[in-house]
């Protein structure tokens, strides 16, 4: 997913896929099954969720991207205290992504 401020908004107009909603019991209170998102992967970073609060956190930035770049492209602040630099995928991992996961290049592009 392209990391853009219009995709990381402070308040949604419409929700298609509920995540943690308003915190650790949000899904349960809404009558949804256990589980929820583990991470959000963008072209800039990997976002995760705090195990206790379920608030989004920055897990790491891809090579050449700073925490500042990530935050400037979000409409809300996230905890960056545990963020690391993410190692780029290996040639083997890229081949799997391109050939097995997205052979039509609908997500990864050309």
C-alpha positions as CSV (number, residue, x, y, z in Angstrom):
1,X,0.0,0.0,0.0
2,X,1.2,3.5,-0.7
3,X,1.9,5.4,2.5
4,X,-0.1,8.6,2.3
5,X,-1.7,11.0,4.7
6,X,-5.1,10.5,3.0
7,X,-4.9,6.8,3.9
8,X,-3.8,7.3,7.6
9,X,-6.6,9.7,8.7
10,X,-7.5,10.6,12.3
11,X,-11.2,9.7,11.8
12,X,-12.7,7.5,9.2
13,X,-15.8,8.4,7.1
14,X,-16.5,4.8,6.3
15,X,-15.0,1.5,7.8
16,X,-14.8,-1.5,5.5
17,X,-12.5,-3.8,7.5
18,X,-12.6,-3.4,11.3
19,X,-9.2,-3.7,13.0
20,X,-9.0,-3.2,16.8
21,X,-11.6,-0.4,16.7
22,X,-11.3,1.4,20.0
23,X,-8.8,-0.8,21.8
24,X,-8.1,-4.3,23.2
25,X,-11.8,-5.1,23.7
26,X,-13.1,-3.2,20.7
27,X,-13.7,-6.3,18.5
28,X,-15.3,-8.3,21.3
29,X,-17.6,-5.4,22.2
30,X,-18.7,-5.1,18.6
31,X,-19.5,-8.8,18.4
32,X,-16.6,-9.6,16.1
33,X,-14.4,-12.7,16.3
34,X,-11.1,-12.7,18.2
35,X,-8.0,-11.7,16.2
36,X,-7.4,-8.5,14.4
37,X,-4.6,-7.0,12.3
38,X,-1.0,-7.9,13.0
39,X,0.6,-5.2,10.8
40,X,0.2,-2.8,8.0
41,X,2.9,-2.8,5.3
42,X,3.4,0.3,3.2
43,X,6.0,1.4,0.7
44,X,7.6,3.3,3.5
45,X,7.3,1.3,6.7
46,X,5.8,-1.5,8.7
47,X,3.3,-0.5,11.3
48,X,2.3,-2.8,14.1
49,X,0.0,-2.7,17.1
50,X,0.9,-2.4,20.8
51,X,0.1,-5.8,22.4
52,X,-1.8,-4.1,25.3
53,X,-3.4,-1.0,24.0
54,X,-3.8,-2.2,20.4
55,X,-2.8,1.3,19.2
56,X,-0.8,1.5,16.0
57,X,3.0,1.8,16.4
58,X,5.8,2.2,13.9
59,X,7.8,-1.1,13.8
60,X,10.3,0.0,11.3
61,X,11.2,2.1,8.2
62,X,12.4,0.8,4.9
63,X,15.9,1.7,3.7
64,X,16.1,5.4,2.8
65,X,13.0,6.4,4.7
66,X,13.2,8.2,8.0
67,X,10.7,8.2,10.9
68,X,10.0,11.8,10.1
69,X,9.1,10.9,6.5
70,X,6.6,8.3,7.8
71,X,5.0,10.6,10.3
72,X,4.7,13.5,7.8
73,X,2.6,11.2,5.7
74,X,0.1,10.3,8.5
75,X,-2.8,12.3,9.9
76,X,-2.1,11.1,13.4
77,X,0.9,10.4,15.6
78,X,2.2,6.9,16.5
79,X,4.7,5.6,18.9
80,X,8.1,5.4,17.2
81,X,10.2,4.5,20.2
82,X,10.6,0.8,19.2
83,X,11.1,1.4,15.4
84,X,14.1,-0.1,13.6
85,X,15.5,0.1,10.1
86,X,14.1,-2.7,8.1
87,X,16.4,-4.9,6.0
88,X,15.4,-4.9,2.3
89,X,14.1,-8.2,1.0
90,X,16.5,-10.7,-0.4
91,X,16.6,-11.6,-4.1
92,X,14.8,-14.9,-3.2
93,X,12.1,-13.1,-1.2
94,X,11.5,-10.6,-4.0
95,X,11.2,-13.4,-6.5
96,X,8.6,-15.1,-4.3
97,X,6.7,-11.8,-4.0
98,X,6.8,-11.1,-7.7
99,X,6.3,-14.6,-9.1
100,X,4.1,-16.3,-6.5
101,X,2.2,-13.6,-4.6
102,X,1.6,-11.0,-7.2
103,X,2.4,-12.4,-10.7
104,X,0.0,-10.0,-12.4
105,X,1.8,-7.1,-10.6
106,X,-1.5,-5.8,-9.2
107,X,0.0,-4.7,-5.9
108,X,3.8,-4.6,-6.5
109,X,3.7,-2.7,-9.8
110,X,6.3,-3.2,-12.5
